[in-house]
Amino acid sequence: MYASRTTQLIVGVFALLGIGAMAYLSFSLGKIEILPQPGYTIYADFDNISGLKIGDRVEIAGVQVGKVVEISLHQERARVTMHLRPNVKVDNEAIAAIKTSGIIGEKYISISPGPGDHMLVAGDTLRRTESSFVLEDAIGQLINQSGSGSGEKDKDPQIGKEPGKTGDPAKGKK
């Protein structure tokens, strides 16, 4: 028993629609763009970009205005390449900071406009940056500070002993 031509045509159309839907989802979820978006590219150099990755968003005042398109090493600092929409203007005194959505959310770049009078053009670099806050580093510093103590016990051997007792066991006996 063979299917009629109409049935074969309907099955073929549904198969093509399914493949098209899967391709669309793959590109959109993978943040892959087929055609380049209009806009311009600027750079920012950071001391630490821990957790930031290609495809993360760039925001001004909480509004997405672009995305991170490349991360590389430039003169021993992390260079982030950002692609911004063409209508977005960033001045030369703006501050680029790496922020986190929530406590352990994804990273993004937040650009805070500055008082500068010169607007950046394609290929310019933001000079003022704030690196990523790394929770693990902060916890490590806290542990190291509390573990080292203030050093007071090392200076006076009597600190930390019971009242009335001296450091010499022979003098402590009555």
C-alpha positions in Angstrom: 0.0 0.0 0.0 1.5 3.2 -1.2 0.7 6.8 -0.1 -0.9 9.0 -2.7 1.0 12.0 -4.1 -1.1 14.4 -2.0 -0.2 12.6 1.2 3.5 12.6 0.2 3.4 16.3 -0.5 1.8 17.1 2.8 4.3 15.0 4.7 7.2 16.7 2.8 5.8 20.2 3.6 5.6 19.3 7.3 9.1 17.8 7.3 10.5 21.1 5.7 8.6 23.2 8.3 10.0 21.1 11.1 13.5 21.4 9.8 13.1 25.2 9.4 11.7 25.5 12.9 14.7 23.5 14.3 17.2 25.7 12.4 15.5 28.9 13.6 15.7 27.6 17.3 19.3 26.6 16.8 20.3 30.0 15.6 18.3 32.0 18.1 19.2 29.9 21.2 22.8 29.7 20.0 22.9 33.5 19.5 24.2 33.0 16.0 23.5 35.8 13.5 23.5 35.0 9.8 23.6 38.6 8.6 25.8 41.2 10.4 23.8 43.7 12.4 24.3 47.4 11.7 26.2 49.4 14.2 29.8 50.0 15.3 32.5 48.3 17.4 34.3 49.8 20.4 36.8 48.2 22.8 37.3 48.2 26.6 40.3 46.8 28.5 39.7 45.2 31.9 41.9 43.7 34.6 39.5 40.8 35.2 36.5 39.6 33.2 35.8 36.5 35.1 32.6 34.9 33.8 32.0 37.2 30.9 31.6 35.5 27.5 31.0 36.2 23.9 27.4 37.0 23.2 26.7 38.6 26.6 24.7 41.8 26.5 25.9 45.4 26.8 23.5 47.8 28.5 23.1 51.5 29.1 20.6 52.5 31.9 19.3 48.9 31.9 18.5 48.9 28.2 20.4 46.4 25.9 22.3 48.4 23.3 24.7 45.8 22.0 26.6 42.6 22.8 30.1 41.3 23.4 31.5 39.9 20.1 35.1 39.1 21.0 37.4 38.6 24.1 41.1 38.7 23.7 44.3 39.5 25.6 45.8 42.9 24.8 49.0 44.1 26.6 48.4 41.8 29.6 44.8 42.9 30.0 41.5 41.4 28.8 40.2 43.3 25.8 36.5 43.1 25.2 35.1 44.0 21.8 31.5 45.3 21.9 29.2 45.8 19.0 26.7 48.6 19.6 23.6 49.7 17.7 24.2 52.6 15.3 21.9 55.0 17.2 23.7 54.5 20.5 26.2 57.3 21.5 28.9 56.7 24.1 31.1 59.6 25.3 34.8 59.3 25.9 34.4 59.6 29.7 31.9 56.8 30.0 32.6 53.9 32.4 32.3 50.3 31.3 31.7 47.9 34.3 31.2 44.2 34.4 28.0 43.4 36.4 26.1 40.3 37.4 22.4 39.7 37.0 21.4 38.7 40.6 23.8 36.9 42.9 25.0 34.1 40.6 23.4 35.2 37.4 25.1 35.8 34.0 27.6 38.6 33.5 27.0 41.7 31.3 28.6 45.0 30.6 27.0 48.1 31.9 28.1 51.4 30.4 27.5 54.5 32.5 27.6 57.7 30.5 30.1 60.3 31.7 30.5 64.1 31.3 32.6 63.8 28.2 32.0 66.0 25.2 33.5 63.8 22.5 31.5 60.8 21.3 33.3 57.5 20.5 33.4 56.2 17.0 34.1 52.8 15.5 37.4 51.4 16.7 37.8 53.7 19.8 38.5 52.3 23.3 36.7 53.1 26.5 39.5 54.2 28.9 37.5 53.9 32.2 36.6 50.4 33.3 35.6 48.5 36.4 36.5 44.8 36.5 34.3 41.9 37.4 33.6 41.2 41.1 34.6 37.6 41.7 32.9 36.1 44.8 35.4 33.4 45.2 38.3 35.9 45.4 36.4 38.0 48.0 35.8 34.9 50.1 39.4 33.9 49.8 40.6 37.3 51.0 38.1 37.2 53.9 39.4 33.8 55.0 43.1 34.8 54.7 42.4 38.0 56.8 40.6 36.1 59.6 43.2 33.3 59.6 46.2 35.6 60.0 44.8 37.4 63.0 46.0 40.8 64.3 49.3 39.5 65.7 48.6 40.6 69.3 49.0 37.1 70.7 52.5 37.0 69.2 53.6 40.2 71.0 52.5 39.4 74.6 52.8 35.8 75.8 50.3 36.6 78.6 47.4 37.3 76.3 45.0 34.3 76.1 46.1 32.7 79.4 43.9 32.3 82.5 44.0 35.2 85.0 46.6 34.8 87.7 48.8 32.3 85.8 52.1 33.2 84.3 53.9 31.8 81.3 56.4 29.9 83.5 54.9 26.6 84.9 57.3 26.7 87.9 56.0 30.2 89.0 52.4 29.2 88.5 52.5 26.4 91.3 51.7 27.3 94.9 
